[in-house]
Amino acid sequence: MSLFRRSVLQGVQHVLLALLVMIALAVITIGARAIWGGERSSTAASITPGLATSAPAGAVTNLQTPAATAQPTRGSLLERLIPAPAPDIDAKVGIVAGHWESDVGAVCPDGLTEVEINLAVAQQVVDALSRAGYEAEMLTEFSPKLHGYEADALVSIHTDSCNVPEASGFKVARVDSSLVPEREDRLVACLIENYQAATGLPFHENSITYDMTEYHAFFEIAAETPGAIIEVGFMDADRRLLTRRQDLVAKGIVDGIRQFVEETQ
């Protein structure tokens, strides 16, 4: 073999060797990056509470939350929405769950009943007031306790029917022949202001009915007990609020009661 051919072969060998070394280094680098990336992912998952590898599931109010994270309950939502307990509060409040243990109230074509909404909201209101330091109790529609009932306030919770599909809004009223009109007017005003702020629903002053202003419980409770009745919304147009955001419904009522009681004590 001539010197020239030998030099060419040696050059080719050097080039091939260099290529093999470069390929080997590339394979090692890629493998190291893959291993390091996997370690970082597993470490992040181990130190991040609630991190899930599965697709996120829908949470309350359409927020996205990891599938492994516990969904907040209505109670926990309401706890975050309701202000802290008032200092040295000494107040008694009665909450009537409209139609409870009497009848079902209004019924929608799909079977949704008024009483189930009233009862769920009333329970949240009583729970929230109790957490805030109030003596709060839930009463049935025709509870014997209503006769001569003495309290800082009594509020009866009801819901409007599905009969007018386009109707949306709420109503608050007190008895026409009030013996404590200034206090009851203030209770009504506090409920209107706070309920509208919490829910965004309009106030339907012009559709307040005789059944509200002559509500039977107003004539049973003690004359000095301020009373009000609230229709929290319509079961058709306001259904999403009334069934999915009962925490906001309850918040509006609780805030109104608290404002009234803490102003007048």
C-alpha positions in Angstrom: 0.0 0.0 0.0 1.4 3.3 -1.0 2.0 6.0 1.6 -0.7 8.2 0.1 -3.4 5.5 0.3 -2.4 4.8 3.9 -2.7 8.4 4.8 -6.2 8.6 3.3 -7.4 5.5 5.2 -6.0 6.9 8.5 -7.8 10.2 7.9 -11.1 8.4 7.3 -10.6 6.3 10.4 -10.0 9.5 12.5 -13.2 11.1 11.1 -15.3 8.0 11.8 -13.9 7.8 15.3 -14.7 11.4 16.0 -18.3 10.9 14.7 -18.7 7.9 17.0 -17.5 9.9 20.0 -19.9 12.7 19.2 -22.8 10.3 18.8 -22.0 8.7 22.1 -21.8 12.0 23.9 -25.2 13.1 22.4 -26.9 9.9 23.6 -25.4 10.3 27.1 -26.6 14.0 27.2 -30.1 13.2 26.1 -30.4 10.3 28.6 -29.2 12.5 31.5 -31.7 15.2 30.7 -34.5 12.7 30.6 -33.5 11.3 34.0 -33.1 14.8 35.5 -36.4 16.0 34.2 -38.2 13.0 35.6 -36.6 13.6 39.0 -37.7 17.2 39.0 -41.3 16.3 38.1 -41.5 13.7 40.9 -40.0 16.1 43.4 -42.4 18.9 42.5 -45.4 16.5 42.8 -44.2 15.4 46.2 -43.9 18.9 47.7 -46.9 20.6 46.0 -50.1 19.9 48.0 -53.1 18.7 46.0 -51.1 18.3 42.7 -52.6 15.6 40.5 -51.3 13.9 37.4 -54.8 13.5 36.0 -56.9 16.1 34.2 -58.4 18.8 36.4 -62.1 18.5 37.3 -64.6 21.4 37.4 -65.1 23.1 40.8 -67.7 25.4 42.2 -68.3 28.6 40.2 -66.6 27.0 37.2 -63.1 27.4 38.6 -60.7 24.6 37.7 -59.2 22.6 40.5 -56.9 19.5 40.5 -58.8 16.3 40.5 -57.1 15.2 43.7 -58.1 18.3 45.6 -61.2 18.0 47.8 -64.1 20.0 46.5 -65.2 22.8 49.0 -68.6 22.2 50.6 -71.3 24.8 50.8 -70.6 25.1 54.5 -66.9 25.9 53.9 -67.8 28.4 51.2 -70.2 30.2 53.5 -67.7 30.3 56.3 -65.3 32.2 54.0 -68.1 34.6 52.9 -69.6 35.4 56.4 -67.7 38.0 58.5 -66.1 37.1 61.8 -68.2 36.8 64.9 -69.3 40.1 66.4 -67.7 40.7 69.9 -70.0 40.3 72.9 -73.1 39.7 70.8 -76.2 38.6 72.7 -79.0 38.2 70.2 -81.7 35.7 69.5 -83.0 35.2 65.9 -85.7 32.9 64.6 -85.6 31.6 61.1 -88.7 30.1 59.5 -88.0 27.6 56.7 -91.1 28.3 54.6 -93.6 25.4 54.2 -91.3 23.1 56.2 -93.4 20.3 57.8 -96.6 21.8 56.3 -96.5 21.3 52.5 -94.1 21.5 49.6 -94.9 25.1 48.5 -94.5 25.9 44.8 -93.6 23.1 42.5 -91.8 23.3 39.1 -92.7 21.1 36.1 -89.5 19.1 36.7 -90.3 18.4 40.3 -88.2 21.0 42.0 -90.0 22.1 45.2 -90.0 25.4 47.1 -89.6 23.7 50.5 -86.3 22.0 49.6 -84.8 25.4 48.7 -86.2 27.1 51.7 -85.0 24.4 54.1 -81.5 24.3 52.6 -81.0 28.1 52.8 -82.6 28.4 56.2 -80.2 25.7 57.6 -77.2 27.6 56.3 -78.5 30.9 57.7 -79.0 29.3 61.2 -75.5 27.7 61.1 -73.8 30.9 60.0 -75.6 33.0 62.7 -74.7 30.4 65.3 -71.0 30.5 64.3 -71.2 34.3 64.6 -72.3 34.0 68.2 -76.1 34.4 67.8 -78.7 32.3 69.5 -80.4 31.1 66.2 -83.0 28.5 65.7 -84.9 27.1 62.7 -88.6 27.0 62.9 -91.2 25.1 60.9 -93.9 26.9 59.0 -96.5 26.5 61.8 -94.3 25.9 64.8 -96.1 26.2 68.1 -93.1 28.2 69.2 -94.3 31.1 67.0 -97.0 32.0 69.5 -95.7 34.9 71.6 -92.2 34.3 70.1 -89.7 36.8 71.5 -86.5 37.6 69.7 -84.3 40.3 68.3 -85.6 39.4 64.8 -87.7 36.8 63.0 -87.2 36.1 59.3 -89.2 33.7 57.2 -87.6 32.3 54.0 -89.6 31.6 50.9 -89.1 31.2 47.2 -91.2 32.4 44.2 -92.7 29.9 41.8 -91.9 28.8 38.2 -95.1 30.3 36.9 -93.5 33.3 35.3 -90.4 32.0 33.4 -88.9 35.4 32.6 -89.3 36.8 36.2 -86.1 37.3 38.2 -85.6 39.0 41.6 -86.4 39.0 45.3 -88.9 40.6 47.6 -88.9 41.6 51.3 -91.8 42.7 53.4 -93.1 43.2 56.9 -96.7 43.2 58.3 -98.8 46.2 57.2 -100.2 46.9 60.7 -96.8 46.9 62.5 -96.6 47.9 66.2 -92.8 48.5 65.8 -92.8 50.1 62.3 -89.5 51.8 62.5 -87.6 48.7 63.6 -89.3 46.5 61.1 -88.7 49.0 58.3 -85.0 49.0 59.3 -85.0 45.1 59.3 -86.5 45.1 55.8 -84.1 47.8 54.5 -81.0 45.8 55.9 -82.2 42.6 54.2 -82.8 44.4 50.9 -79.5 46.1 50.9 -77.4 43.1 51.8 -79.3 40.5 49.8 -79.0 42.6 46.7 -75.3 43.1 47.3 -74.7 39.3 47.8 -76.8 38.0 45.0 -77.0 40.7 42.4 -80.8 40.1 42.0 -83.1 43.1 41.6 -85.7 44.0 44.3 -89.3 43.5 43.2 -91.1 46.1 45.3 -94.1 46.3 43.1 -94.8 42.6 43.2 -95.1 42.2 47.0 -98.3 40.3 47.7 -101.0 40.3 50.3 -99.7 36.9 51.5 -96.4 38.6 52.4 -97.7 41.6 54.2 -100.4 39.6 56.0 -98.1 36.6 56.6 -99.6 34.5 59.4 -96.5 34.4 61.6 -96.5 38.2 61.9 -99.7 37.8 63.9 -98.4 35.1 66.1 -95.0 36.4 67.3 -94.7 38.9 70.2 -95.7 42.4 69.1 -92.2 43.7 70.0 -90.4 41.1 67.8 -89.4 42.7 64.4 -90.4 40.3 61.6 -89.8 40.1 57.9 -90.5 37.7 55.1 -88.2 37.3 52.1 -88.8 35.6 48.8 -85.3 34.8 47.8 -85.8 34.5 44.0 -87.8 32.8 41.3 -87.4 29.0 40.8 -87.1 29.3 37.0 -85.0 32.3 36.0 -83.1 32.3 39.3 -82.7 28.6 39.6 -78.9 28.5 39.2 -78.5 30.9 42.2 -81.1 29.1 44.3 -79.8 25.6 43.8 -76.0 26.0 43.1 -75.1 29.2 45.1 -77.2 28.8 48.2 -74.1 30.1 50.1 -74.7 33.5 48.4 -78.4 33.4 49.2 -77.7 32.6 52.8 -75.0 35.3 53.0 -77.4 38.0 51.9 -79.8 37.1 54.6 -77.2 36.6 57.3 -75.5 40.0 56.5 -78.9 41.7 56.6 -79.9 40.3 60.0 -76.5 41.0 61.5 -76.5 44.6 60.3 -79.9 45.1 61.7 -79.2 43.5 65.1 -75.8 45.0 65.6 -77.2 48.5 64.8 -80.2 48.3 67.0 -78.7 46.5 70.1 
